[in-house]
Amino acid sequence: MQLDIKTLCRYRLDRAKEDLLAAETSHQAGLYKAAINRSYYAIFHAIRAVNILDNFDASKHSSVIAHFNQFYVHKGEFERGVYKIVDSAYRIREKCDYSDFFIASKEDSEIQLEHAQDFVSAVETYLDNKLSNENG
């Protein structure tokens, strides 16, 4: 594996963690739409960290997610339930960002934050294993 790919992979994971921290901070401040947005982006950047392992990236979020589902979820690298977490985060983030009168609740924010924390943690474990196996 090229050093550039590893570096980019780690950078994207760090970005996911930063978004997760922003989500936690927003949630604690009662900024639930912002927390949902940052929770989604934590998931999205974690997905991009995984996808770069096969040199895949795309400008459309749906393409990034579809690649992850096809090559990592459907092939058993991640649990099948991950698809629902990603899809739910994508949908509610779109409502928060683009629906004028959508009201994000504290519960919505808590659920998305919890899902993002679990997802980023799972991706970090996966990448740690994958990248350490590449070294050995």
C-alpha positions in Angstrom: 0.0 0.0 0.0 1.3 3.4 -0.9 2.3 5.8 1.8 0.1 8.5 0.2 -3.0 6.2 0.6 -2.2 5.5 4.2 -1.7 9.2 4.9 -4.9 10.2 3.2 -6.7 7.4 5.0 -5.5 8.6 8.4 -6.2 12.2 7.5 -9.8 11.4 6.6 -10.3 9.4 9.8 -8.9 12.4 11.8 -11.4 14.6 10.0 -14.2 12.3 10.9 -13.1 12.5 14.6 -13.1 16.3 14.4 -16.6 16.3 13.0 -17.6 13.9 15.8 -16.2 16.4 18.3 -18.1 19.2 16.6 -21.3 17.1 16.7 -20.9 16.4 20.5 -20.2 20.1 21.2 -23.2 21.2 19.1 -25.5 18.7 20.8 -24.4 19.8 24.2 -25.2 23.4 23.2 -28.7 22.5 22.1 -27.8 23.0 18.4 -29.5 19.8 17.2 -29.5 20.5 13.5 -25.8 21.3 13.6 -25.1 18.2 15.7 -27.0 16.0 13.2 -25.1 17.6 10.3 -21.7 17.0 11.9 -22.7 13.5 13.0 -23.4 12.7 9.3 -20.2 14.2 8.2 -18.3 12.2 10.8 -19.8 9.1 9.2 -19.2 10.4 5.6 -15.5 11.1 6.2 -15.0 7.8 7.9 -16.5 6.1 4.8 -14.1 8.1 2.6 -11.2 6.9 4.8 -12.2 3.3 4.1 -13.0 3.9 0.4 -9.6 5.3 -0.3 -8.1 1.9 0.4 -9.3 0.9 -3.1 -8.4 4.3 -4.5 -12.1 5.3 -4.7 -13.5 8.8 -4.2 -16.4 10.7 -5.8 -17.9 14.1 -5.6 -21.4 12.8 -5.0 -22.2 11.6 -1.5 -24.5 8.9 -2.9 -21.6 7.5 -4.9 -19.3 7.4 -1.9 -21.9 5.6 0.2 -22.9 3.2 -2.6 -19.2 2.2 -3.1 -18.8 1.6 0.7 -22.0 -0.5 0.8 -21.1 -2.6 -2.3 -17.5 -3.3 -1.4 -17.4 -3.2 2.4 -20.9 -3.9 3.8 -22.2 -6.4 1.2 -18.8 -8.3 1.3 -19.0 -8.6 5.1 -16.2 -6.2 6.1 -18.8 -4.3 8.2 -22.1 -5.5 9.7 -25.2 -5.3 7.5 -26.9 -3.0 10.0 -24.3 -0.3 9.1 -26.2 0.4 5.9 -29.3 1.5 8.0 -27.1 3.8 10.1 -25.5 5.5 7.1 -28.8 5.8 5.2 -30.6 7.2 8.3 -27.8 9.8 8.8 -27.9 10.8 5.2 -31.7 11.3 5.1 -32.0 13.2 8.4 -29.0 15.4 7.5 -30.7 16.3 4.2 -33.9 17.3 6.1 -31.9 19.4 8.6 -30.0 21.1 5.8 -32.7 21.6 3.2 -36.2 21.5 4.7 -37.2 24.9 5.9 -39.5 23.8 8.7 -37.9 20.6 9.9 -37.4 20.7 13.6 -34.6 18.4 14.9 -35.3 17.1 18.4 -32.8 16.4 21.1 -33.7 12.7 20.7 -32.9 12.9 16.9 -29.6 14.4 17.7 -28.8 11.9 20.4 -29.5 9.0 18.1 -27.4 10.3 15.3 -24.6 11.2 17.6 -24.6 7.7 19.1 -24.6 6.1 15.6 -21.8 8.3 14.5 -19.7 7.5 17.5 -20.3 3.8 17.0 -19.6 4.0 13.3 -16.4 6.1 13.6 -15.1 3.7 16.3 -15.9 0.7 14.1 -14.1 2.3 11.1 -11.1 3.2 13.3 -10.8 -0.4 14.5 -11.1 -1.7 10.9 -8.5 0.7 9.6 -6.1 0.0 12.5 -6.3 -3.7 11.6 -6.1 -3.2 7.9 -3.2 -0.8 8.0 -1.2 -2.8 10.5 -1.7 -6.0 8.4 -0.3 -4.1 5.4 2.9 -3.4 7.4 3.4 -6.9 8.5 
